Amino acid sequence: MSAPAPPPPPERDSFEDVVRATASALVAAVIELVRALRGEIEAAQRSGLAFVGRLVGALGRAGKLLLRGARDAVIALVFAVLGLIVLSIFLVAALNKLLGDPWGTGLTALILLLAAVAFALRSRAAFQGIEEEARSLQREP
């Protein structure tokens, strides 16, 4: 009898099989990278949307507070003007009692005009200061 035939040598993978295995491994790796990247992008989008929501909410609340503050400032200005009118009437009455009718009224008008001139000069000085700041910013590089 004859000796059993030796087992056939192990088949070496053909080049085509190696290329297919490598390509499928690369495709699987790229798919996993894309999935991970997609997860990160979705998380960033959620975080961005949450931030934008908080920002819009804060802007809305700030806008409401701005309107309330502006309304209250206008009301305060109206009351201040009314108070100044009443105070100037009181000043006219007090000076009329002390100095007589035309002199009290005239002195009150003069005091009010001097106050207006003083505040106008202060305002002009403030605007000149702003202009000087603008010039100094333009000179510096």
Chimera marker file (.cmm) of the C-alpha trace (Angstrom):
<marker_set name="trace">
<marker id="1" x="0.000" y="0.000" z="0.000" r="1" g="1" b="0" radius="0.5"/>
<marker id="2" x="1.044" y="3.323" z="-0.554" r="1" g="1" b="0" radius="0.5"/>
<marker id="3" x="1.687" y="6.029" z="1.923" r="1" g="1" b="0" radius="0.5"/>
<marker id="4" x="-1.051" y="8.532" z="2.408" r="1" g="1" b="0" radius="0.5"/>
<marker id="5" x="-0.684" y="11.590" z="0.305" r="1" g="1" b="0" radius="0.5"/>
<marker id="6" x="0.698" y="14.579" z="2.082" r="1" g="1" b="0" radius="0.5"/>
<marker id="7" x="-1.859" y="17.278" z="2.826" r="1" g="1" b="0" radius="0.5"/>
<marker id="8" x="-1.952" y="19.962" z="0.226" r="1" g="1" b="0" radius="0.5"/>
<marker id="9" x="0.095" y="23.034" z="1.094" r="1" g="1" b="0" radius="0.5"/>
<marker id="10" x="-1.964" y="25.793" z="2.722" r="1" g="1" b="0" radius="0.5"/>
<marker id="11" x="-3.329" y="28.043" z="0.094" r="1" g="1" b="0" radius="0.5"/>
<marker id="12" x="-1.882" y="31.430" z="0.150" r="1" g="1" b="0" radius="0.5"/>
<marker id="13" x="-4.403" y="34.194" z="-0.028" r="1" g="1" b="0" radius="0.5"/>
<marker id="14" x="-4.482" y="35.591" z="-3.419" r="1" g="1" b="0" radius="0.5"/>
<marker id="15" x="-3.638" y="39.263" z="-3.917" r="1" g="1" b="0" radius="0.5"/>
<marker id="16" x="-7.257" y="39.973" z="-4.727" r="1" g="1" b="0" radius="0.5"/>
<marker id="17" x="-8.399" y="38.532" z="-1.390" r="1" g="1" b="0" radius="0.5"/>
<marker id="18" x="-5.841" y="40.657" z="0.487" r="1" g="1" b="0" radius="0.5"/>
<marker id="19" x="-6.970" y="43.805" z="-1.322" r="1" g="1" b="0" radius="0.5"/>
<marker id="20" x="-10.622" y="43.028" z="-0.566" r="1" g="1" b="0" radius="0.5"/>
<marker id="21" x="-9.903" y="42.435" z="3.116" r="1" g="1" b="0" radius="0.5"/>
<marker id="22" x="-7.844" y="45.615" z="3.359" r="1" g="1" b="0" radius="0.5"/>
<marker id="23" x="-10.472" y="47.661" z="1.551" r="1" g="1" b="0" radius="0.5"/>
<marker id="24" x="-13.268" y="46.333" z="3.744" r="1" g="1" b="0" radius="0.5"/>
<marker id="25" x="-11.223" y="47.077" z="6.878" r="1" g="1" b="0" radius="0.5"/>
<marker id="26" x="-10.557" y="50.618" z="5.635" r="1" g="1" b="0" radius="0.5"/>
<marker id="27" x="-14.226" y="51.140" z="4.769" r="1" g="1" b="0" radius="0.5"/>
<marker id="28" x="-15.267" y="49.879" z="8.206" r="1" g="1" b="0" radius="0.5"/>
<marker id="29" x="-12.769" y="52.231" z="9.865" r="1" g="1" b="0" radius="0.5"/>
<marker id="30" x="-13.982" y="55.204" z="7.797" r="1" g="1" b="0" radius="0.5"/>
<marker id="31" x="-17.602" y="54.364" z="8.651" r="1" g="1" b="0" radius="0.5"/>
<marker id="32" x="-16.751" y="54.292" z="12.367" r="1" g="1" b="0" radius="0.5"/>
<marker id="33" x="-14.903" y="57.621" z="12.062" r="1" g="1" b="0" radius="0.5"/>
<marker id="34" x="-17.884" y="59.178" z="10.279" r="1" g="1" b="0" radius="0.5"/>
<marker id="35" x="-20.235" y="57.865" z="12.991" r="1" g="1" b="0" radius="0.5"/>
<marker id="36" x="-18.015" y="59.314" z="15.721" r="1" g="1" b="0" radius="0.5"/>
<marker id="37" x="-17.745" y="62.618" z="13.851" r="1" g="1" b="0" radius="0.5"/>
<marker id="38" x="-21.524" y="62.698" z="13.372" r="1" g="1" b="0" radius="0.5"/>
<marker id="39" x="-22.032" y="62.177" z="17.106" r="1" g="1" b="0" radius="0.5"/>
<marker id="40" x="-19.626" y="65.017" z="17.913" r="1" g="1" b="0" radius="0.5"/>
<marker id="41" x="-21.294" y="67.339" z="15.389" r="1" g="1" b="0" radius="0.5"/>
<marker id="42" x="-24.747" y="66.567" z="16.797" r="1" g="1" b="0" radius="0.5"/>
<marker id="43" x="-23.496" y="67.239" z="20.327" r="1" g="1" b="0" radius="0.5"/>
<marker id="44" x="-21.975" y="70.538" z="19.182" r="1" g="1" b="0" radius="0.5"/>
<marker id="45" x="-25.243" y="71.473" z="17.475" r="1" g="1" b="0" radius="0.5"/>
<marker id="46" x="-27.238" y="70.720" z="20.623" r="1" g="1" b="0" radius="0.5"/>
<marker id="47" x="-24.804" y="72.752" z="22.691" r="1" g="1" b="0" radius="0.5"/>
<marker id="48" x="-24.950" y="75.624" z="20.189" r="1" g="1" b="0" radius="0.5"/>
<marker id="49" x="-28.730" y="75.580" z="20.106" r="1" g="1" b="0" radius="0.5"/>
<marker id="50" x="-28.866" y="75.635" z="23.892" r="1" g="1" b="0" radius="0.5"/>
<marker id="51" x="-26.458" y="78.592" z="23.966" r="1" g="1" b="0" radius="0.5"/>
<marker id="52" x="-28.464" y="80.470" z="21.332" r="1" g="1" b="0" radius="0.5"/>
<marker id="53" x="-31.641" y="79.775" z="23.300" r="1" g="1" b="0" radius="0.5"/>
<marker id="54" x="-30.111" y="81.152" z="26.481" r="1" g="1" b="0" radius="0.5"/>
<marker id="55" x="-28.796" y="84.173" z="24.579" r="1" g="1" b="0" radius="0.5"/>
<marker id="56" x="-32.154" y="84.916" z="22.942" r="1" g="1" b="0" radius="0.5"/>
<marker id="57" x="-33.891" y="84.550" z="26.299" r="1" g="1" b="0" radius="0.5"/>
<marker id="58" x="-31.421" y="86.917" z="27.941" r="1" g="1" b="0" radius="0.5"/>
<marker id="59" x="-31.860" y="89.436" z="25.120" r="1" g="1" b="0" radius="0.5"/>
<marker id="60" x="-35.621" y="89.243" z="25.476" r="1" g="1" b="0" radius="0.5"/>
<marker id="61" x="-35.467" y="89.819" z="29.216" r="1" g="1" b="0" radius="0.5"/>
<marker id="62" x="-32.971" y="92.660" z="28.730" r="1" g="1" b="0" radius="0.5"/>
<marker id="63" x="-35.264" y="94.233" z="26.133" r="1" g="1" b="0" radius="0.5"/>
<marker id="64" x="-38.206" y="94.120" z="28.509" r="1" g="1" b="0" radius="0.5"/>
<marker id="65" x="-36.093" y="95.666" z="31.256" r="1" g="1" b="0" radius="0.5"/>
<marker id="66" x="-34.876" y="98.339" z="28.824" r="1" g="1" b="0" radius="0.5"/>
<marker id="67" x="-38.446" y="99.270" z="27.905" r="1" g="1" b="0" radius="0.5"/>
<marker id="68" x="-39.461" y="99.349" z="31.552" r="1" g="1" b="0" radius="0.5"/>
<marker id="69" x="-36.441" y="101.493" z="32.422" r="1" g="1" b="0" radius="0.5"/>
<marker id="70" x="-37.067" y="103.890" z="29.530" r="1" g="1" b="0" radius="0.5"/>
<marker id="71" x="-40.734" y="104.214" z="30.482" r="1" g="1" b="0" radius="0.5"/>
<marker id="72" x="-39.846" y="104.878" z="34.111" r="1" g="1" b="0" radius="0.5"/>
<marker id="73" x="-37.179" y="107.409" z="33.070" r="1" g="1" b="0" radius="0.5"/>
<marker id="74" x="-39.711" y="109.307" z="30.939" r="1" g="1" b="0" radius="0.5"/>
<marker id="75" x="-42.190" y="109.326" z="33.816" r="1" g="1" b="0" radius="0.5"/>
<marker id="76" x="-39.462" y="110.539" z="36.178" r="1" g="1" b="0" radius="0.5"/>
<marker id="77" x="-38.539" y="113.280" z="33.700" r="1" g="1" b="0" radius="0.5"/>
<marker id="78" x="-42.175" y="114.407" z="33.485" r="1" g="1" b="0" radius="0.5"/>
<marker id="79" x="-42.419" y="114.578" z="37.279" r="1" g="1" b="0" radius="0.5"/>
<marker id="80" x="-39.082" y="116.425" z="37.471" r="1" g="1" b="0" radius="0.5"/>
<marker id="81" x="-40.268" y="119.009" z="34.933" r="1" g="1" b="0" radius="0.5"/>
<marker id="82" x="-43.548" y="119.435" z="36.819" r="1" g="1" b="0" radius="0.5"/>
<marker id="83" x="-41.614" y="119.786" z="40.049" r="1" g="1" b="0" radius="0.5"/>
<marker id="84" x="-39.361" y="122.434" z="38.535" r="1" g="1" b="0" radius="0.5"/>
<marker id="85" x="-42.393" y="124.342" z="37.284" r="1" g="1" b="0" radius="0.5"/>
<marker id="86" x="-44.010" y="124.270" z="40.722" r="1" g="1" b="0" radius="0.5"/>
<marker id="87" x="-40.702" y="125.209" z="42.359" r="1" g="1" b="0" radius="0.5"/>
<marker id="88" x="-40.241" y="128.162" z="40.014" r="1" g="1" b="0" radius="0.5"/>
<marker id="89" x="-43.826" y="129.282" z="40.746" r="1" g="1" b="0" radius="0.5"/>
<marker id="90" x="-43.021" y="129.059" z="44.453" r="1" g="1" b="0" radius="0.5"/>
<marker id="91" x="-39.814" y="131.046" z="43.892" r="1" g="1" b="0" radius="0.5"/>
<marker id="92" x="-41.758" y="133.719" z="42.007" r="1" g="1" b="0" radius="0.5"/>
<marker id="93" x="-44.314" y="133.926" z="44.800" r="1" g="1" b="0" radius="0.5"/>
<marker id="94" x="-41.653" y="134.112" z="47.516" r="1" g="1" b="0" radius="0.5"/>
<marker id="95" x="-39.613" y="136.792" z="45.722" r="1" g="1" b="0" radius="0.5"/>
<marker id="96" x="-42.752" y="138.745" z="44.857" r="1" g="1" b="0" radius="0.5"/>
<marker id="97" x="-43.623" y="138.777" z="48.545" r="1" g="1" b="0" radius="0.5"/>
<marker id="98" x="-40.134" y="140.045" z="49.432" r="1" g="1" b="0" radius="0.5"/>
<marker id="99" x="-39.377" y="142.371" z="46.512" r="1" g="1" b="0" radius="0.5"/>
<marker id="100" x="-42.755" y="143.228" z="45.064" r="1" g="1" b="0" radius="0.5"/>
<marker id="101" x="-44.539" y="142.002" z="41.970" r="1" g="1" b="0" radius="0.5"/>
<marker id="102" x="-42.346" y="142.876" z="38.976" r="1" g="1" b="0" radius="0.5"/>
<marker id="103" x="-38.990" y="142.489" z="40.732" r="1" g="1" b="0" radius="0.5"/>
<marker id="104" x="-39.668" y="139.013" z="42.102" r="1" g="1" b="0" radius="0.5"/>
<marker id="105" x="-40.763" y="137.719" z="38.722" r="1" g="1" b="0" radius="0.5"/>
<marker id="106" x="-37.796" y="139.313" z="36.975" r="1" g="1" b="0" radius="0.5"/>
<marker id="107" x="-35.285" y="137.968" z="39.489" r="1" g="1" b="0" radius="0.5"/>
<marker id="108" x="-36.771" y="134.472" z="39.201" r="1" g="1" b="0" radius="0.5"/>
<marker id="109" x="-36.516" y="134.634" z="35.403" r="1" g="1" b="0" radius="0.5"/>
<marker id="110" x="-32.908" y="135.825" z="35.708" r="1" g="1" b="0" radius="0.5"/>
<marker id="111" x="-32.010" y="132.977" z="38.093" r="1" g="1" b="0" radius="0.5"/>
<marker id="112" x="-33.587" y="130.411" z="35.748" r="1" g="1" b="0" radius="0.5"/>
<marker id="113" x="-31.791" y="131.882" z="32.727" r="1" g="1" b="0" radius="0.5"/>
<marker id="114" x="-28.449" y="131.819" z="34.569" r="1" g="1" b="0" radius="0.5"/>
<marker id="115" x="-29.033" y="128.178" z="35.502" r="1" g="1" b="0" radius="0.5"/>
<marker id="116" x="-29.854" y="127.375" z="31.868" r="1" g="1" b="0" radius="0.5"/>
<marker id="117" x="-26.671" y="129.129" z="30.686" r="1" g="1" b="0" radius="0.5"/>
<marker id="118" x="-24.570" y="127.269" z="33.275" r="1" g="1" b="0" radius="0.5"/>
<marker id="119" x="-25.906" y="123.896" z="32.167" r="1" g="1" b="0" radius="0.5"/>
<marker id="120" x="-25.535" y="124.819" z="28.494" r="1" g="1" b="0" radius="0.5"/>
<marker id="121" x="-21.865" y="125.668" z="29.114" r="1" g="1" b="0" radius="0.5"/>
<marker id="122" x="-21.334" y="122.391" z="30.962" r="1" g="1" b="0" radius="0.5"/>
<marker id="123" x="-22.952" y="120.530" z="28.092" r="1" g="1" b="0" radius="0.5"/>
<marker id="124" x="-20.772" y="122.327" z="25.552" r="1" g="1" b="0" radius="0.5"/>
<marker id="125" x="-17.663" y="121.467" z="27.560" r="1" g="1" b="0" radius="0.5"/>
<marker id="126" x="-18.693" y="117.813" z="27.667" r="1" g="1" b="0" radius="0.5"/>
<marker id="127" x="-19.181" y="117.731" z="23.893" r="1" g="1" b="0" radius="0.5"/>
<marker id="128" x="-15.816" y="119.418" z="23.373" r="1" g="1" b="0" radius="0.5"/>
<marker id="129" x="-14.289" y="116.707" z="25.555" r="1" g="1" b="0" radius="0.5"/>
<marker id="130" x="-15.882" y="114.053" z="23.349" r="1" g="1" b="0" radius="0.5"/>
<marker id="131" x="-14.522" y="115.771" z="20.230" r="1" g="1" b="0" radius="0.5"/>
<marker id="132" x="-11.054" y="115.921" z="21.766" r="1" g="1" b="0" radius="0.5"/>
<marker id="133" x="-11.230" y="112.195" z="22.560" r="1" g="1" b="0" radius="0.5"/>
<marker id="134" x="-12.195" y="111.483" z="18.953" r="1" g="1" b="0" radius="0.5"/>
<marker id="135" x="-9.284" y="113.578" z="17.677" r="1" g="1" b="0" radius="0.5"/>
<marker id="136" x="-6.822" y="111.817" z="19.968" r="1" g="1" b="0" radius="0.5"/>
<marker id="137" x="-8.078" y="108.427" z="18.752" r="1" g="1" b="0" radius="0.5"/>
<marker id="138" x="-7.617" y="109.512" z="15.147" r="1" g="1" b="0" radius="0.5"/>
<marker id="139" x="-4.037" y="110.674" z="15.791" r="1" g="1" b="0" radius="0.5"/>
<marker id="140" x="-2.909" y="107.448" z="17.431" r="1" g="1" b="0" radius="0.5"/>
<marker id="141" x="-2.151" y="104.569" z="15.056" r="1" g="1" b="0" radius="0.5"/>
<link id1="1" id2="2" r="1" g="1" b="0" radius="0.2"/>
<link id1="2" id2="3" r="1" g="1" b="0" radius="0.2"/>
<link id1="3" id2="4" r="1" g="1" b="0" radius="0.2"/>
<link id1="4" id2="5" r="1" g="1" b="0" radius="0.2"/>
<link id1="5" id2="6" r="1" g="1" b="0" radius="0.2"/>
<link id1="6" id2="7" r="1" g="1" b="0" radius="0.2"/>
<link id1="7" id2="8" r="1" g="1" b="0" radius="0.2"/>
<link id1="8" id2="9" r="1" g="1" b="0" radius="0.2"/>
<link id1="9" id2="10" r="1" g="1" b="0" radius="0.2"/>
<link id1="10" id2="11" r="1" g="1" b="0" radius="0.2"/>
<link id1="11" id2="12" r="1" g="1" b="0" radius="0.2"/>
<link id1="12" id2="13" r="1" g="1" b="0" radius="0.2"/>
<link id1="13" id2="14" r="1" g="1" b="0" radius="0.2"/>
<link id1="14" id2="15" r="1" g="1" b="0" radius="0.2"/>
<link id1="15" id2="16" r="1" g="1" b="0" radius="0.2"/>
<link id1="16" id2="17" r="1" g="1" b="0" radius="0.2"/>
<link id1="17" id2="18" r="1" g="1" b="0" radius="0.2"/>
<link id1="18" id2="19" r="1" g="1" b="0" radius="0.2"/>
<link id1="19" id2="20" r="1" g="1" b="0" radius="0.2"/>
<link id1="20" id2="21" r="1" g="1" b="0" radius="0.2"/>
<link id1="21" id2="22" r="1" g="1" b="0" radius="0.2"/>
<link id1="22" id2="23" r="1" g="1" b="0" radius="0.2"/>
<link id1="23" id2="24" r="1" g="1" b="0" radius="0.2"/>
<link id1="24" id2="25" r="1" g="1" b="0" radius="0.2"/>
<link id1="25" id2="26" r="1" g="1" b="0" radius="0.2"/>
<link id1="26" id2="27" r="1" g="1" b="0" radius="0.2"/>
<link id1="27" id2="28" r="1" g="1" b="0" radius="0.2"/>
<link id1="28" id2="29" r="1" g="1" b="0" radius="0.2"/>
<link id1="29" id2="30" r="1" g="1" b="0" radius="0.2"/>
<link id1="30" id2="31" r="1" g="1" b="0" radius="0.2"/>
<link id1="31" id2="32" r="1" g="1" b="0" radius="0.2"/>
<link id1="32" id2="33" r="1" g="1" b="0" radius="0.2"/>
<link id1="33" id2="34" r="1" g="1" b="0" radius="0.2"/>
<link id1="34" id2="35" r="1" g="1" b="0" radius="0.2"/>
<link id1="35" id2="36" r="1" g="1" b="0" radius="0.2"/>
<link id1="36" id2="37" r="1" g="1" b="0" radius="0.2"/>
<link id1="37" id2="38" r="1" g="1" b="0" radius="0.2"/>
<link id1="38" id2="39" r="1" g="1" b="0" radius="0.2"/>
<link id1="39" id2="40" r="1" g="1" b="0" radius="0.2"/>
<link id1="40" id2="41" r="1" g="1" b="0" radius="0.2"/>
<link id1="41" id2="42" r="1" g="1" b="0" radius="0.2"/>
<link id1="42" id2="43" r="1" g="1" b="0" radius="0.2"/>
<link id1="43" id2="44" r="1" g="1" b="0" radius="0.2"/>
<link id1="44" id2="45" r="1" g="1" b="0" radius="0.2"/>
<link id1="45" id2="46" r="1" g="1" b="0" radius="0.2"/>
<link id1="46" id2="47" r="1" g="1" b="0" radius="0.2"/>
<link id1="47" id2="48" r="1" g="1" b="0" radius="0.2"/>
<link id1="48" id2="49" r="1" g="1" b="0" radius="0.2"/>
<link id1="49" id2="50" r="1" g="1" b="0" radius="0.2"/>
<link id1="50" id2="51" r="1" g="1" b="0" radius="0.2"/>
<link id1="51" id2="52" r="1" g="1" b="0" radius="0.2"/>
<link id1="52" id2="53" r="1" g="1" b="0" radius="0.2"/>
<link id1="53" id2="54" r="1" g="1" b="0" radius="0.2"/>
<link id1="54" id2="55" r="1" g="1" b="0" radius="0.2"/>
<link id1="55" id2="56" r="1" g="1" b="0" radius="0.2"/>
<link id1="56" id2="57" r="1" g="1" b="0" radius="0.2"/>
<link id1="57" id2="58" r="1" g="1" b="0" radius="0.2"/>
<link id1="58" id2="59" r="1" g="1" b="0" radius="0.2"/>
<link id1="59" id2="60" r="1" g="1" b="0" radius="0.2"/>
<link id1="60" id2="61" r="1" g="1" b="0" radius="0.2"/>
<link id1="61" id2="62" r="1" g="1" b="0" radius="0.2"/>
<link id1="62" id2="63" r="1" g="1" b="0" radius="0.2"/>
<link id1="63" id2="64" r="1" g="1" b="0" radius="0.2"/>
<link id1="64" id2="65" r="1" g="1" b="0" radius="0.2"/>
<link id1="65" id2="66" r="1" g="1" b="0" radius="0.2"/>
<link id1="66" id2="67" r="1" g="1" b="0" radius="0.2"/>
<link id1="67" id2="68" r="1" g="1" b="0" radius="0.2"/>
<link id1="68" id2="69" r="1" g="1" b="0" radius="0.2"/>
<link id1="69" id2="70" r="1" g="1" b="0" radius="0.2"/>
<link id1="70" id2="71" r="1" g="1" b="0" radius="0.2"/>
<link id1="71" id2="72" r="1" g="1" b="0" radius="0.2"/>
<link id1="72" id2="73" r="1" g="1" b="0" radius="0.2"/>
<link id1="73" id2="74" r="1" g="1" b="0" radius="0.2"/>
<link id1="74" id2="75" r="1" g="1" b="0" radius="0.2"/>
<link id1="75" id2="76" r="1" g="1" b="0" radius="0.2"/>
<link id1="76" id2="77" r="1" g="1" b="0" radius="0.2"/>
<link id1="77" id2="78" r="1" g="1" b="0" radius="0.2"/>
<link id1="78" id2="79" r="1" g="1" b="0" radius="0.2"/>
<link id1="79" id2="80" r="1" g="1" b="0" radius="0.2"/>
<link id1="80" id2="81" r="1" g="1" b="0" radius="0.2"/>
<link id1="81" id2="82" r="1" g="1" b="0" radius="0.2"/>
<link id1="82" id2="83" r="1" g="1" b="0" radius="0.2"/>
<link id1="83" id2="84" r="1" g="1" b="0" radius="0.2"/>
<link id1="84" id2="85" r="1" g="1" b="0" radius="0.2"/>
<link id1="85" id2="86" r="1" g="1" b="0" radius="0.2"/>
<link id1="86" id2="87" r="1" g="1" b="0" radius="0.2"/>
<link id1="87" id2="88" r="1" g="1" b="0" radius="0.2"/>
<link id1="88" id2="89" r="1" g="1" b="0" radius="0.2"/>
<link id1="89" id2="90" r="1" g="1" b="0" radius="0.2"/>
<link id1="90" id2="91" r="1" g="1" b="0" radius="0.2"/>
<link id1="91" id2="92" r="1" g="1" b="0" radius="0.2"/>
<link id1="92" id2="93" r="1" g="1" b="0" radius="0.2"/>
<link id1="93" id2="94" r="1" g="1" b="0" radius="0.2"/>
<link id1="94" id2="95" r="1" g="1" b="0" radius="0.2"/>
<link id1="95" id2="96" r="1" g="1" b="0" radius="0.2"/>
<link id1="96" id2="97" r="1" g="1" b="0" radius="0.2"/>
<link id1="97" id2="98" r="1" g="1" b="0" radius="0.2"/>
<link id1="98" id2="99" r="1" g="1" b="0" radius="0.2"/>
<link id1="99" id2="100" r="1" g="1" b="0" radius="0.2"/>
<link id1="100" id2="101" r="1" g="1" b="0" radius="0.2"/>
<link id1="101" id2="102" r="1" g="1" b="0" radius="0.2"/>
<link id1="102" id2="103" r="1" g="1" b="0" radius="0.2"/>
<link id1="103" id2="104" r="1" g="1" b="0" radius="0.2"/>
<link id1="104" id2="105" r="1" g="1" b="0" radius="0.2"/>
<link id1="105" id2="106" r="1" g="1" b="0" radius="0.2"/>
<link id1="106" id2="107" r="1" g="1" b="0" radius="0.2"/>
<link id1="107" id2="108" r="1" g="1" b="0" radius="0.2"/>
<link id1="108" id2="109" r="1" g="1" b="0" radius="0.2"/>
<link id1="109" id2="110" r="1" g="1" b="0" radius="0.2"/>
<link id1="110" id2="111" r="1" g="1" b="0" radius="0.2"/>
<link id1="111" id2="112" r="1" g="1" b="0" radius="0.2"/>
<link id1="112" id2="113" r="1" g="1" b="0" radius="0.2"/>
<link id1="113" id2="114" r="1" g="1" b="0" radius="0.2"/>
<link id1="114" id2="115" r="1" g="1" b="0" radius="0.2"/>
<link id1="115" id2="116" r="1" g="1" b="0" radius="0.2"/>
<link id1="116" id2="117" r="1" g="1" b="0" radius="0.2"/>
<link id1="117" id2="118" r="1" g="1" b="0" radius="0.2"/>
<link id1="118" id2="119" r="1" g="1" b="0" radius="0.2"/>
<link id1="119" id2="120" r="1" g="1" b="0" radius="0.2"/>
<link id1="120" id2="121" r="1" g="1" b="0" radius="0.2"/>
<link id1="121" id2="122" r="1" g="1" b="0" radius="0.2"/>
<link id1="122" id2="123" r="1" g="1" b="0" radius="0.2"/>
<link id1="123" id2="124" r="1" g="1" b="0" radius="0.2"/>
<link id1="124" id2="125" r="1" g="1" b="0" radius="0.2"/>
<link id1="125" id2="126" r="1" g="1" b="0" radius="0.2"/>
<link id1="126" id2="127" r="1" g="1" b="0" radius="0.2"/>
<link id1="127" id2="128" r="1" g="1" b="0" radius="0.2"/>
<link id1="128" id2="129" r="1" g="1" b="0" radius="0.2"/>
<link id1="129" id2="130" r="1" g="1" b="0" radius="0.2"/>
<link id1="130" id2="131" r="1" g="1" b="0" radius="0.2"/>
<link id1="131" id2="132" r="1" g="1" b="0" radius="0.2"/>
<link id1="132" id2="133" r="1" g="1" b="0" radius="0.2"/>
<link id1="133" id2="134" r="1" g="1" b="0" radius="0.2"/>
<link id1="134" id2="135" r="1" g="1" b="0" radius="0.2"/>
<link id1="135" id2="136" r="1" g="1" b="0" radius="0.2"/>
<link id1="136" id2="137" r="1" g="1" b="0" radius="0.2"/>
<link id1="137" id2="138" r="1" g="1" b="0" radius="0.2"/>
<link id1="138" id2="139" r="1" g="1" b="0" radius="0.2"/>
<link id1="139" id2="140" r="1" g="1" b="0" radius="0.2"/>
<link id1="140" id2="141" r="1" g="1" b="0" radius="0.2"/>
</marker_set>
